[in-house]
């Protein structure tokens, strides 16, 4: 039966049809397995005991399913995981909101108006993305220390906003630039002001670009590690990316909690992707078809 299916889907198709469907399906299955396998290992590892995770030979499925790991990890002495999750949500959510509010009018203005130094400004916006955040962590620590903002969520919100503002502005700029200027001119002839043109005329047309910028900003802020490790010293204020390291000790590592917290950490991102999947795909593929 399998042989007949492979022969039927692998033989040369008629002109204009997609040939070798069997090979395409097989390649797709291999790719799915490669992408899903690490997450499957992580989920199964979170349901094992520490001894079983380290056992030799390794076990693929848990011999005893420890669902209680997802209960005990919230009250471990290493770090308060619940507070870490809340801090991560606050930092990533607030930073994303600030980036969208600031980047949207900046991208619209640079796309619609010509002003002295516009090319240099856009070049500097792109240049900031070439500087790894780890290089400026020491300077940021001294700066927030002088402002008495060290070990505060506000400091991390501002840092993540600054790290992602340039990238979001660049993405939105390309989408605003793709909207014909005649659309703005027609709205202005009808009496619409600049803010009305931006929010009621342009925003619905560039919405996929806004969603794309939101996703990349939120994920970048969610996964930020270096600055959080230096600026935040209170265990309850540190994000999940830093909290994970608390389970890795010099002599002993609680791998079951590392896997469990990792699973919890990816759930909000997966939910966000599921909610905006269609618009995100539209934003990533915009401009590919004329």
N, C-alpha and C positions, 0 to 999 in steps of 0.2 A: 504493500500500500504506500509506504513512504517512498519506495523507488518510483512508482507510477506518478506520485505527486511531484517529485523532483524533476522527472523527465518532462511532465506536462508544463511546468513553470520555468524550465531552463532552456527549452528549445527556442529556436529563433522565431520571433513573432512577426506579424505582418508589418509592411512598411508603415511608418508613422506611429507604431505602438512601442511600448517600453519593453525591450528585450531582457531576457535573463531575470525574470522576476524572482526566481528561486534564489539566485545569488544575492539579489538585493535584500530579500527577506532574511537570508542567513547572515549577511553582514549587519543588518539592523539588530538581529538578536544578539550577535557578538558584542556590539556596541552597548546595548542595554545591559548586558551582563557585566561588562567592564565598568560601567558607571554605577550600577546598583550594588555590585558586590561589596565595595568598601562600607557602604551604609548598612548593608545586611550584617557584615561582620561587627560593626559598631553596635547595632541593636542586640545581636546575640551575645556579644561580650558584656553588655550592660545587664544581662539576665543571668550571668554566671557569678560564682563566688570568686574571690581573689585567687584562691588556691587553684581553682579550675582554669582560670585565665592563664596562669603560669604553668599549668601541668604539661608534662612531656611523656608521651606524645600528646599533641593538642587535640581537643575535642571540637567538633564542628558545631554540634548542638549541645546546649547545656544538659548535663546529667541530672541536675536539680534546678528547676526554674526559679530563680530568685527575683520574683516581681517586687519583693519588699525593698530591693535596692532603690527603687524610685520613690520610696517613702523615707528611708533612712538617710539618703543623700542630702535632704534638706536640713538635717540637724547634725551634720558631722562637725567635729571640732576644728577641721582644717579651715573652713570658710562658711559664712552664712549664704548658701546658694540662693535662697529666696530674695534676700536683699540685693545680691549680685544681679539677679535677673531683672529686678525692678530698676536698678541703676542703669542697666544696659538699655532697657526700654526707654527710660527718660532721656538718656544721652542721645541715643540714635534718633528717637522721635523728634526731640527739640532741635537737634542739629539739622535734620532733614527739613523741618519747617522753616528754619532761618535761611537755609540755603535756597529754598524755592522762593521765598519772599524777596530775597535780595537779588538772586540770579535772574529771575524772570524779567523785571524791568531793565536790568543791565543788558541782558541779551537782546531784548527788543530794541533798546536805544542804539546799540552798536550795529544791529542789522539794518536799521531804518535810516539812521542819520550819519552823515559824513562830518567828522570834526578833526581838527589838527591832532596828530598823534594817534589816530585810530588804529593804524596798522601796527604801530609799536605797542599799543595797549593790548591788542589781541595776541601779539607775539609774546608779551610778558605773561599773559594769562596762560598760554600754552606752555611757556617755559617753567612756570611754577610746578607743573605736573612732573617735570623731570628731576625734581629735588626730593629725595627720599625723606619722609617725615622723621626718621630716626636721626637725621643729621641736625635737626633743629630742636630736638627734645631738651637738650641742656639749656639752650637759650630760653625756651619757653618756660622751663622750670624757674629760672632766675626772674623772668619777667612776671610770672604770676606770684612769685614769692614777694616781690616788691609791691604788688597790688593786693597782697594778703588774700589771694584767691587759691593758693595751693590747697590740695586735698578737698576741693569742692566740685560738685557736679557741674556748676556753671563754667568752671575752667575747661572741663572736658567738652562741654557743649560748644564753647567758643573755638576750641582747638579743632574739633571735628568739622565745624562749620567752615573754618578757614582752610582746612585741608581739602575740602570737597567743593568749595565755592567756584574755583576756577574751572574745574572739569564740568560742573553743571552749567555754568555760563557758556562754555564752548559748545556743549551739546545743544542747548536751547537756541544759541545764536544761529546755528545752521538751519534749524527748523523755521525760525522767524524769517531768515533770509530767503527761504524757499517760497514764502507767501508773496504773491505779486503785490507791488506797491499800489496798484490800481484799486485793490480792495480797500486799503486805508483811505485813499483819496475819495473814493465813492462815499465812504462813511462820513468823512469830514465835510463833504459837500452837503450831506443831509443834516449837518449840525452836530455830529458826534465829537466829543472832546478826545484828548489823547488817551486818558484812562479808559474811556468807553471803547475806543478803538482797540486798545490792548486787551481788555478783559472780555468784551462782548463780541468782538469781531475776530481777533487773532487767536485768542486762547482756545476756542473750539477747534480751530484748524491745526494747531500745533500740540494738541493734547497728548498724542503719542510721545512726542519729545519730552513733555513735562513728566510723564509717567516714567520714561526711561531714565531721566535725571534723578527722579525720586528713588527709583529702585537702586541705582548704582550708589547714590549718596547714603541711603539707609544701610545697605550691605557693607559699605566701606566703614561707616561709623560703628556698625554692629561688631565688626571684626577687628577694630583698631586695638592695638596691643601696646606698642612701645611707649607712647605718651601716657597712656593710662597707668602703666607700670611705674613710671617716674613721678607723675603729678599726684596720683591718688595713693595715699598710704593707709587709709582706714579700710579694713577688710570688707565692711559692708557697702562701701561706696565703689569698690572696684567692679568693673564689668566682668562678664562671664569669661571673656578671653584671658583675663588675668587670674580669675578664680580657678580655672582649670589647672594652672600650674601649682596650686597649693596641694593638690593630690599627688603630685610627683615629688617624692622625698629623696634624700640622699641614699637611704638604705631600704626604703620600702615605698612602693607606689600602689595606690588603691585604684587599680585599673577598672574595676567595675563601676566606680564613681566617675572616673574620667570618661568612660563610654556613656554613662547615664546622663551626665551633665552635657556632653556633646550632643546627644539626641535632643535634649530639652532646648539647647541653644539653637538648633537648626529649625525647630518647629515654627517660630514666628516668621522666619524668612520664607519658609515653604508656604505658609498661609498667605503671606503678602504676594508671593509670586503667583499663587493660584488665583488670587483676587484680580490681579491686573495682567494676567497672562496675555490676553488678546491685544491689549493696548501696548504691552511691552514688545510683542512680536512686530506690531505695526511700527513702533518707533525704531526698532533695530533694522527693519527692512525698508524703511522709508527712503525713497530716492533710488532704490535698486531698479525700479521700473519707471520708465518715462511714458 
